[in-house]
């Protein structure tokens, strides 16, 4: 049983004073209350509003989370490549947080874990900057690889018409290899230096603002276009509606997710990777299937495929719909059904928008989010967006009053959806893995990567299956969740590249088999 709230906060404060006492990882503590139902309950805690700017705000945040019987905090850690932390690859934020040595992420981890809450570091993946004033740190990506950079040093995403910024917003192109390397290393640095229970990816997709809902106008960074042309043998600049171009761009996001997933596994095999999944418009069943959704076609985010492949542990769907609008209420129902029925062996959490609804409508959405689908499947839990805006009526009544109403609706009474505590659902594929992974990197003797080389993994023993991948712009390739056994790894090298194209790999449970091809030669 959880300590009374006053004692919990005192315990957290005592832990801060002692400094030497470290709470066990929350993913281990989740199994302590065996009688508690397995159900994810979280707030998204954005860093554009108060919540983690000072130790006192963190104390209030933890208390407010306990009030709704939450068990997870999704805390925005890297907004626009600026970190609300002191020990990561990303530079410390310019936001008006308490001065160093205060470390917002470390503070949330300390207090959150002391109260029995999991803490997931929310990282915006492809959003570079959103202000006309550049960041102070000269090391920031915007200053190094933004509007003042040239050639391959320019990581900016670009639209087909040449536009690189929407207002003050600038984005990173996920088809740029150097940007991908930086993103992966940045996320690994957070997992390595902080006792987080997981990482939550936001904006792991192409930007909004395309001319139609059937394709993306983005992805025209010169490096990305050149890589597409190399892969296809084409010399034209593809149209936004070009199917091959859309498939290639979508695969860049998927390959990025695959690298992040295996990169996090390498640092902490039990850390959870989650992401904020787009649910624009009507659900797949109303528009002709998953590939006809705006998620898949417009912003090129295949989160259903990521769950199927097992490179995403938890999809936290941004099911932001107004319950008081009949059309949007229908959208909410459609997406709720789809995500419940398409979790596979992973998990999907229904994430309604508190800020678009009054408390009564939010309560209705919580009940629907946690109800079985027609097929009898239930979402893994609920996440409310957001802690800073618990209701659309905040402007009229104030945050405190609306948050109190939400607590009352969610936790008071026998039929309240969160009247009792719950445990975060476990991840048996990580705590008791039945399979392993394979990664490798292909480079020339010059040090240049071998980009987009077909790599095939075929079983020699065991019950695995043949799988094919392409190396990315850094020469990296990866196969996630491969059955144990011996495999033959085969490369389809370009005609002008000389080297051994095959090797044997042994895959073991829970481990990453890192293959090592010697550097390749190119014919003169």
N, C-alpha and C positions, 0 to 999 in steps of 0.2 A: 504494500500500500504506500502511496506517495505521502511524504511528510506534509503536515499543514503548511500552507503557503509561507507564512511568516518564518517558520523553521527552515524551510527550503532556501529562502533568500539569505537567512543568517548563515546557513551552511555554505552557501556559495561565497558569501563575503569572507567567511573564515578561511575557505580554500584560497581565496585571493591573497589574504594576509599571510598565510603560511607559505604559499608559493611552491613548496616542494611536493605537495600532494597532487597527483594527477589522476583524474577519474578514468576508469577503464573505458575502452572504446564503446560508444553507444550501440554499435552493431552487436556487441557481445551482451550488453545489458538488455537488449530487446527480448531475449529469451528468459529473463529472470521471472517475469510475471506470466507463468505458463497459462494461468486461468484467463488472462485478458484476451479479448478477441484480437485477431490480426487485422488491423485497419490503419492505413496511413492517414494522418491528420496533420495538416501543416498550414502555416501562413507563409506567403511570399513576403519577404521584408525588403522593400526596395531601398536603395541608398540615395535616392533623390529627395527623400523626406526623413525627418527625425526617426530614430529607432535604434541606431548603433553609433551615433556620433560621440557619445560620452558613456562612461561606465554606468551612470545613473539611468540613461536611456536603455541600456542593455538590461539592467535590473528590472525596469518596468516592462520591457519586452518579454522577458522570461516569465514574469508574473502574469502578464496578459495571456501568454500562450498556455500556461497552466490553467487559467480560468476557463478556457474552452476545451480542456482535456486534449490539447494537441500533443503530438509526440515528435514533431519535426519542425525545424526552422530552416527555411530556404532563404539564406541571407546573401544579398547582393554584395559580392566581393570585388569583382572586376566589372565596372560599368562600361567604360570605353577605354579599355587597356590601362585604366588607372585603378590601382588596388587599394581597397580599404583594409590594408594590412601593411606590415613593415618588412616582411621577409619573403618576397616572391620576385620572380623575374620582372613582373609588371611594376612600374614605379608607383610610389605612394600617391594617393589621390590629392588633388588640390582642394577638395571639398572642405568645408569648415568643421572638420572633426577636431577633437581634443588634440593638443600637440603631442609629439613624441615625448616619452616612449609609449604613449597610448597606442594600442594595436587593436582596432575594432574586431577583426576576426578572432584573434586570440582571446579577447574578452568574451565574445559570444560563446566560443568553445568552452571556456572555463565555467562560465555561469550556466550555460545550457546543459553541459554534461553533469554538473553538480545537481541539477534539477531533474535529470533523467531524460533530457531532450536530445535527439539527434540534431546535428548541425551540418547542413549541406551548403557548400560554397557555390553561390550563383555567379556564373561567369558569362558575360556577353561575349560571344565568339567573333562575330564579323562586323561589329559596330566600332568604327575607329574613333570618332570624335563627334560632338554635337554642339559646338560653340564657335562663334566667330573669333573668340580669344583662344589662342593655342595654349596647350598645357605648359606648365612651368618647366617640367623636367625635359632637358635636352634629349634624354634617352627615350622619351615617349614615341610610340610608333607614328603618331601624327607628325611629329617634328622630324623623324628620321625617314619616313616612307610615305608621307602625305603629299600635299600640293607642291612642296618645294623640291621633291625628289625627281630624279630623271631616270630614264631607262628601266632596267630591271629592279632598281631600288624603289620604284614607285609601285606601291601595293594597292593603290586605290581601285575599288570597283568602279566600273564605268558603264553607262547605258549605251545603247546602240547609236543614239544621237550625239554622243560625245560628252554628255553631262556626267559629272563626277560627284556632285553634291546636290542634295535636296534640302534647300534652306541651308542650315548650318551642319546638317548631318553628312558625315563621310563614312564610307564602309570599306572593308577589306575584301578583296576578291579571293574566294576559297580555291580558285584555280591557280593561284600564285604559290609556287613551292616554298619560297622563303617565308611567306606569311604563314603557311601551314606549319612549318618547322617551329616558328616562334610561338604560335598558339599552343601547340602540343607541349613545348618546353615550359611555357608559362603555367599551364594547368598542372603539369607534373611538379613544378616548384611549389605550388600551393599544397598539393597532397603530401609532398615530401616534408614540408616545414610546419604543417599544422595538423592537429589531430582531428581533422574533419571526418565525418562519416560518409561523405560523398561529395560529388561535384554535380551541379545542375547547370546544363548548357542552355543558354538563351540565344536567340538570333543565329542558330546554327542552320542557316538557309541563305537564300538570296533576298535582297531587300524588297519591300513593297514599292508601289508606285509605277507598275508597268502599265502599258497602254491598254491591255486586255486582261481577262482572268484566265486565258488559255495558254499563256506563255510568259516568260520573263524577258524584260528588255535589258537585264543586267548581265554582267559577266564579260565585258569587252575590254578588260585590262589587256594591254598588248601582249604580255607574257602568256596569258591564258589563251588568247586567240591563236598565237603561234603554236602552242602545245596541241590545240585541237587540230590545226592544220597538219602538224607532224603526224598525229595519230591517223588521220583520215586520208592523207595524201592530197588534200584539197589546197587550193591557193586563194579561194574567195573568202571574204568575211561573211559568215553565215547570218541569215536573217534571224530575228528573235523567234520566229515561228518554226524554224528548221528543227525537225524532230530529232535528227542526229545530234545537233548542237544542244538541244534541251536535255537529251539523255546524257551527253558528255558532262554538262554542267552539273546535273543532278548527281552523277557519279563522283564528282569532285567533293560534294558535301558528304556523301556516304563514305568515301575514302578518308576524309578528315575525321569523321566520327569513329571509323574503324581504328585509326591511329590513336585517337584520344583514348578510346576504350582500352586498347592493349597497352598504351602508355601509362594509364592509371593503374592497370593491373600489374605492370612491372614495378611500380612504386609501392602499391598497397593492394594486394589481391582481393581484400575484402571491402574496399571502398566501393560505394554504389555510384554508378553513372546514370544520371537522369537528365531529362531535357524538357524544355517547354514547347509542347507540340501545337502547331497551328491547326485551327479548326474553323477556317473562314467559311462563311456561307452555309449552305445545306450539306448534310452528310452524304457519304458515298452512295448509300442506298437510294438517294433522291436525285442524284446527278449522273448516274450511269456507272458507278463503281469508283474504287479508290483512285485510279489513274485519271479520272475526270474531275477530281476535286481540285480546288484552288491550291490546296496544300501541295499536292504532287505536281501540278501543271504550272502554277504561277510562281510560287516561291521555291519550288524544286526541293522539297523536304519530304523524304520518303520514310517517315518515322514508323509506319507500319512494317516496312521492309526491315528496318533496324531491329525491331522487336523480333521479327521472324529469324533474322540471322543471329540474334543473341548479342549484338554489339551495343545494345541499349538495355540497361536493367529495368528502368522505369520511365515511361512516357507520362509526363504530367501535362495533360492537355489544357490548353488555354481556351476553355469552353466559355468564352466571354459573350453571353447572350442576355438580353433583357427579358426577364420572365414575364413582364407585364405587356410585352409585344407578342401577339399570337404567332406571327411568322418566326420571330427569334426563339420563342418557346419551342416551336417545332424543330428548329435547328438544334437547339440544346438536346432535345430528346433523340434526334437522329444520331448526333455525335456520341451521346451517352451510350446508346445501344451499340454503336460500332466499336467504341473503345473497349467496352466490356467483353465483346465477342471476339476481339482480335488481339488479345494479350499473348496468346500462345503459351509458352512456358515462362514468360516474363510478366511484367505488371504494368497496368495503366491506371493512373490516378486522375479523377475528374476534377478539373480546376475552374470553378465558376468565378465570375467577376462580382465581388461584393460591391464594388464602387458603382456598378450600373443598376443595382437593385436596392429596394428597401429591405429591411430585415425580414419581413414576412415573405417576400419573394425569394430571398436568399435561403430561408428555411425550406421553402418548397423545393428549391433546386438541390439542396443538400439531400433531402429525402429521395428525390429522383436519382441523383448521382449514385446513391448507395443501394438502389433497388435493383433486383435481378432483371436482366433483359428477358426478352421473350424466349430465348434459348436457355435461360436459367443461369447466365453468367453475371458476375458482379464485379464492378471496378475495385481496384485494390484500395481505394480510399478517396480522400477529398483534400483539396488545397484551396485556400481562399486568397483571392487577389483583391485587396492586399491588406496587410496589417495597418498601413497608414490611412486607408480609406475603407472602413468597415461597412459603409452604406452610402448610397447616393444622397442621403439626407444629412450628410456631415456638415455641409455649408449652413443648413438651417438650424441644426441642433447641436453641433459640435462633435468632435471625435469621441470624447469620453462617453457622452450620452449614448451615441449609436453603438459603440463597442459594448457598453453595458447591456443594451438591448439584445445584441447578438449573443452575448454570453447567456443571457436569460433564455433566449429561444433555443440555443443549441444544447444546453446542459440541464435546464431545470424541468423537472417533471419526468414521470416514468416513461413517457413516449418521446422524450427529447433524444435526438439522434446521437448526441455525445454525452449522455448522462453518466456513463461509466468510462473508465480509462481503457485504452487500447494499446497494443504493441505494434510496432512497425513490422510489416510483413517481412519474413526472412527471405534470403536469397540462397537456396540450397545449391544452385549452380556455382556459388562462390564459397560457401562455407563447407560444402562437401562435394567438390567438383568431380564430375565423371569423365571429363575430357580435358584437353590441353590446347595449346595455340602454337602457331608457327609465324615467325617474322624473319625478315632479312633485308639486306640492302645491296643494290647492284651499282657498282661504280666502275669507271674506267681508270686506267693507270694515271691519267691526267688529273684524276680527282673529280671529274665531271660525272654526274649521275646518269644512269641508263633509265630514261623516262619511258613509261607506257610499254614496257616489255611484258608480253603474256607469260604468266607463271602458272604452271599446273601442278597440283598436288594430287597424286594418285596412290591409293593404298597398296602396299605389298603384303601386309598382314593385318589382322583385325577386321573390323566391320565398317571401316570408314568408306567415304564415297569420294569420287573424283571431283575436284573443285578447281576453278580457274579464277585468277585475279590479274590485274595489271599493276606493274610498279608505278609509283607516283612520281612527281616531279623531282623528288630527292632520291629516287631509286628504291624507295622503301616499298615493301609489300607485306601483307599480313593475312593470315587465316585464323579466324577465331572459332573456338569450340569444335575442335577436331577430335574424333574418337582416338583413344590411345592405340599405338601400333607403329609399324614401320611404313614410311611413305617415300615415294620417289618424287623429287621436286625437279621439274623440267622447265627450262627457259626456252622461249622462241626468240633467239637473238637476231638482231638485224644482220644482214648479209655482210656488212663491213666490220663486224665485231667478232673477235677471236677469243675463245675461252671455253672452259668446260661447262656445258649447258645442263648438266645433271648432277644431283647429289642425293644421298639417302638421309632421311630425317627420322629420328625417333621421337614420337610424341608421348608424353606422360601426363597423368592427371594433375591438373592444377598448375602446370608449369608452362613457360614459354620456351619453345625450342628455337634458339637463334641460329639461323644458318649463316655460314660464312663462305661466300664465293670469293675466290681471289680476284683482284682487280682485272678487268678485261682489257684487251688490246684492240685498237682499231687499225684496219688495213690502210696503208698510205694511199 
